[in-house]
Amino acid sequence: MSTYQSEFQQSIQHPEAFWAEQAQRIPWFKSPQTILSYDEQDHARWYDDGELNICHVALDHHVDSGRGDQPAIFWDSPVSGQRRQYSYRELRDQVATFAGALAGLGVEKGDRVVIYMPMVPEALIAMYACARLGAIHSVVFGGFAPHELAMRIEDAEPKVVVAASCGIEVDTVIPYKPIVDKAIADSAYKPSACVILQREQAQADLGDIDHDWQALMKNATPADCVPVKGTDPLYILYTSGTTGKPKGVVRDHGGYAVALHYSMERIYGMAPGDVFFSASDVGWVVGHSYIVYAPLILGCTTVVYEGKPVRTPDAGAFWRLISEYGVKAFFTAPTAFRAVKKEDPDGKWLEKYDISCLKTLFLAGERLDPPTFHWLDDLIDVPVIDHWWQTETGWAIAANLQGLEPMPVKPGSATVPVPGYDVQVINRQGEPAAAHEQGSIVIRQPLPPGCLAGIWRNPKRFHQPTWRRSRVVI
């Protein structure tokens, strides 16, 4: 494992030099000179004095570099019967215009915007538009109950809520506007405006603070990217944690952009122009990282899928998408393939499609159980890769790095720590656990770029769970 060991040891022994080199691979408005620093609570901060905008990194930079006509998004929606494609230039222009629309509603750098949308291109456009202005987006999974949405509105205090009129499930349409109205009514904090994307499956009645998406877009003046510091917050993503009260994980612009660029090459083995498909949702961390941001940061094409593994219309949905869009790497949760396996245990639907374009299948989100691994391994002739990460890290802690040094696959194992993560196992006394001794998984500081920068409006909740300069339990 000489190639992996060399890169891993460099990242652990010389983290500043390692991540300074990686930072040079993305476009900054002002290159960072301070690579690693620590805040007053001894938490690592990356690229504090650098200036960039992740929207510029993912969109404007590629257009300016000649990639404007390349597809940025393939949207495929069997539940609505629609498909759409955006080039990098078209997506950049849509984002700039919607950013101007938000600015017209008073959204400025540092303001929050809650986004409550299904898997439609406009969800990505809204996220990038917030980033373009230096505003902080907080995406809430479309379909969450009014109480859950209200709690997130109260905590984030958004100036604007962006929502669709409805979401579409396998056999039903879910009107979103009544959910949004109830959440705002129940919230102690009230946004000043709502933007509603009208969908033909269920049109919404608009109230006093509501604005129609298309009407705003017609009258908006496109906005330029606002330079932000590397440590300025990009988004808040709520996770339930262990207390029942959602905690708002905060991610920054600079470290996140650098980490995602690195991960696309090293973990997923991607290159500019390749097609990447993550069957997740923009409401989850996988959607943020590997549907919205990482593929476009590297210059790939991302597949946005509004459908299910099965019943939209059948258990061959994933194979169809891989074949039709030329997907090189596919990432989903083991649960999705357990559903496919239940519907099609012999893999008959796969026989209908040519998936020779696929080079690697990645799974994460929960444990990849050996029976599901072996079923997939027998079914397809590409590596089936388990990897481990969570909302707090934003990208993989452990993986089989396909773009660095692919290793033998061991069922039930996420293989090795990703460079940047000093992963250890300690016993109850805080000492390194012996072989075969049960212990707690810890990551020694500094956490690499891309990990959470804090808990929104609650620094104590971020700091208290066993942080020390030497190590942190996550």
N, C-alpha and C positions, 0 to 999 in steps of 0.2 A: 504494500500500500504506500509506496514511496511518494507518489504524486500527492495523494490525499494527505499523508502524514506531514509532508513538507508545508503544504498550505495551511493545514490545521494548526501546526505548531507556530507558524508565523503569526496567525491570527490571535493566538493565545499569549504568546511571549512578547509580541510587538503590535498590540492592537491599534495604536495610533498610526503607525506606519502602514499597516495593512489596510485600514479603512480610509486612510488618506489616498492611497493608490486607487482604491475602488471609487472614491468620490470624483476622481479625475475623469471618470468614464461617463458622467452625465453633465449636461450643460448648466452652468451656474451663471447668474447675473454678476455675482461677486464670489470668487472662489474662497472657500473657508481657509483660514490660517490656523484657527484653534480647532483641532480635530476632536479632541476629547476633553471635557471638563466635568466638574461635579457641582451640583447645586448645594444649597444649604443643608439638605438632608442626606448628602453623599450619594445621590443618584446620578448615574452617568448621563451626560448630555453630549450629543454629537453635532458638530458643525455649527456651533452657536453663532459665529460671526459671518457665516456664509449667507448669501442671498440668492434665492431662486423662486420658482413657482412650479409646482408639480404639474400643473396644466401646460405650462410652457415646455417642460421636459417631455411630456407624453404626446403633445399635439403640435404646437407651433414649431418646435425644433425640427420635427420630422418633415413638416410641410416646407420649412425653409431649407431643409437639406435635400429636397427633391423627392420625398416619399409621399407627396400630397395625393397622388392618384391611386396609391395602394389601398385596398380595403382595410379599414380599421375595425369595422363591426359587421358581422353577419348576424342579423336578427332572424330567428326562426320561431314562429308561434303557431304550432298546430292547434292550440285551443281557440285561436281567433281566425285561423286560416290565412294568416298574413306572413309575409317575409319582407325584409328590407335590408338594404346594404348601404353603408356609409363609407366613403373614402376618408382618408385623414383630413383632406381639405374640407370636405363637407361637414365632418364632425367638428373640426375647429371652428368653422363659421357658425354652426348651430350653437355651439357652446358659447362663443363670443356674444352672439345675439341674446341668448338667454341670460348670460351674465349682465348684459346691459338692461334687460328687463328687470332682473332682481335689483340692480342698482337704482332703477327708476322707482322701485318700491322702498328705497331707503337702505338697502343692504350695503354695508361697508365692511372693511377689513375688521376681523374680530367678532362680527355679529354671527349669530347662529341661525341655521336654517334646518328645520326638520323635514325630511323627505319620506313620504309614505306612498310607495308606488310598487306595482308589480314588475315583472321582468320585461320591461319595454326599453327601447333605446333612450327615451326621454329621462329615465332614471339615471343613466350614465351622464347624459347631458346636464342634468341638474347638479349632479355631484361635481363634475368638472367646472361648471359655471361658478359654483360656490368657491372652489379652490382658486379659480381665476381671479376672483375678487379678494382673496385672502380671508373670506368668510369661512366659518366652520360648519360643515354639514354633519347632521346626525340622521342616519338612515334607520328607519324603523320598518321591520318586516311587514309587508303588506298583508293585511288580514288580522294583525294583532288586535285584541279586544280594546274597546275604548279606554278601559281602566289602565291598561299597560301603556297605551299611547299617551294618556293624560300624565302619567308619572314621568315619562320622558320629556314631555313638553314643560312640565313644572321644573324639572332639573336643568334642562338645557336653556330654557327661556329664549326660544327662537323669535326673531323678528318676523319671519315668514314661514309658513308651512306649505310645502309643495306636495300635491297628491294627485292621483288619478281618480276618475269618476268611479272606476270599478276594477276589480281583479277577476280573472277567469280561471276557474278550476275545471276538473275533468268533466263534470256534469252539472255545473252551476255557475252563475255569475254572482259575485259578491259586491254589492254597492259599497264603495269606500266613503263617500261623502257623509252619510249618516254617522259612520264611525268617527270621522274627523270632527264633525259638529258636536257629538256627544263628548268626545275627549276634551275639546276646547271648553265646552260648558262646565265640565267637571274639574278642569285645571284652575288652580289659583292664579296662574300666569296666563295672559291672553296675548297671542301674536297679533300684530297689526294688520296682517294680510294673509290670504291663502291663494295659491295658484292651483287651478284645477285643469288637468289634462282630460278633456272630454273623449270618452271612448264610445263607439257606436253601440256597444252591447248594453250599456246602461248610462244614459245621460244624467248629469246631476243638475239640480236646481241651485243656482248661485245666489248667495246672500250679499249682505252689505259689504263685507270685507273680502269677498271672493273675486278673483280675476280669471278669465279664460286664458289658458296657455297660448292658444293660437292668436288671439287678439293682442296679447302682450308682445308676442314675437313680431307681429306686423309693424308695430310702432316703436320697437326698441332700437336703440343705437348700440352697435357692437362695442364691447368693452375690451380693453387690453389687459394683459396679465399684470397683476400688482406684485411687485417684489416683496417677499417675506423672508424672515430669518429662517435658517435651517431648523431652529427649535420652535418656530411658531406652530400652533396646532392646525392640523388639517381636518381632523374629524373627531367626533365622539361616537363611540359604538358601545351600546349598553349590553352588558352581560349580567345575568342574574347573580352570579357568584354564589356565596354560601349563606347569605343573610336573608334572602327573599326580596331585598330592596335592590333594584338594578344599580349597577355601578357603571359609570361612564368612562370607559377606557379611552384615553386621549392618545392620538398618534400625531407625529409631526411631519412636516414637509420633507426636510432634508434627509434624515436618517432613513425614513421609509422609502424614499425614491432610490437611494443608494442600495439598500438591502434588497429591494424587489428586483432591481436591475441585476444584481449579483446572483440572486436566486434563480432567475429565469435562465441564465446561462449555466450555472454550476449544478443546480438541483435538477432542473427540468430539461436541460440540454437543448434549449431553444436558440434560434438565431433570428435576426431581423428578416421579416418576410414570411416566417413560418406561421402556421395557424394553430392557436391554442384554444382548447375548449374545456372550461370548468363548468360542470353541471351543478351549480350551487344557486344561491340567490344573493342579490346585492344587499339584502338585509343582514347577512352573516359576514364574518370576517373573511371567509374564503372568497365571497363575492367581491368585497372591497379590494382584496389583494390581487386575486387572480382571474377576475372577470373585468374589473374596471381599470385598475392601475398598472399592474406588472406587465401584461402583454403589450400595452401601448407604450410604456416607458422604454421597452426594448425595441419597439418597431415591428411587433407582430400583429396579427389579426386575431381578434377575440370573437368567439361565438357566444351570442346571448340567446338563451333558450327559454322560451315561455312554454313549458310543458313538463311532463313527468317521465320517469323511466319506463313506465308501462301505461297502457290505456290512452295514450295520446299519439297514435291510436293503438299501439301494440308494443310488445316487448322488444321490437327491433328499432325503437326510436333512437337509441344511442348509436347503433351501428349505421343507421341511415345518415345521421348528422356527420359522423366521422367520415363516411364515404363521400357525401355530397360536397362537403366543405374542405376536404383535403387536410383533415386534422392530423398534426404530427404528434401531439401529446394531449392526453385526455386525463382529467382529474375529477373525481367524484367521491362520494362517501360509500363505504361498504354496504350500508343499508340500501342504497340504490340498486346495487347489483344483487343483493339478496332478493329484492322484489323482482328483478329480471329473471333470476334463477327459478323463483317460484312459478312464474308464468311460463317459462321456456327452459325447463331443466336440461334438455338435450341441445340447446343452442341452435335450434332450427332457423330462427330468424337471422342469425349471423350469415347463414349460407346464401341469403338473398343479396348481400352487399360485399363489395370489394373494399376492404379496409387496409390494403397494403400500404397506404400512406402513414398509418399509425406506427410509431416507433416505440412508445412507452405508455403504459397505463399507470396512473398514480391514484392512490387511495388514502384518505385521511378523514378525520371527523369523529371516529370512534375506532375501537380495536378492529383490525382486519383479522377475523377469525380464520384459522387454517382451512376449514371446509370451503369457505368462499374463495380464499386464495387458490386452493388447488383446483376448484371448478374453473376459475378464470385462467389459471396457468395451463390447464389442459385444453381450454377452448381457443385461446388466441396465442399467436406465435410472437409475442413481444414480452419484454420484462413487465411483471406486475410488481409495482413498487409501493410498499407501505412507508409512510412517513408521519412524523408526529409533531404537532404544534397546537396552538390554542389562541383564543382571542387576544390574550395579553401579549403574546409574542409577535403576532402579525405575519409570521412566516416560520418555516420549519426549524425545529430544534434538532431533530435527528432525521436522517434520510440516507438513501443510497444515491449518491450524487452522480447522475447520469452524464453531466457535462464536465466532470472532473476526473473521476476514476470509478466507473461502474464496478460493483463488487458482487460476489455470489449472493443470491437471494435466500434468506432464511425465513421460512414461515413463522409469523409471530414476532418478528424483530423489525424495528425501524432502522437497523444497521448501525450507523455511526453518528456521533455529534457533527452537526454542520459547523464549518469554520466560523469562529466568533462565539460559539457557545461552549463554555468550560463546564461540562456536565459532570456531576459527581453524585455518589450515593453515600449518605451519612447515616450513622446509627443514632439512637436516642441521646447519646452523650455528645453528639456533634462531631464525632470522629469518623474517618472513612470506614465504611462498612467492609467487613471481611467477605471473602467469596461465599456465596450462598446465604449470607446474612440479610434479613429484611431491613430496609431502611427507607429514607426519604430522598427523593430526587431533588437536587439543588443545582443552581447555576451560579457560578462564582461571578462577581462583578469584575469588569463592567459588562452588563448586558449589551449585546451588539446593537448597531443601528437598526431601526425599524420596530423595536419593542416599545411597549407602552411608555409614555412619558409622564403618566400620572393618572389620577382619577379626577374627573371633572368636579370642581368646587369642593373637593374633599381630600386634601393632601394627607391628613392623618390616616384615612382609610387606605391610602396608597402605601404609607410608610410603615404602619404598625405590624403587618404580618411578617415578622421575623427578618427584617432587613438589617444587614450589616455590610460595611464596606467589603468584607472578605467574601461574603456569599449571600445569596438570597434564595429563599424557598419560594417557588411559584407553583 
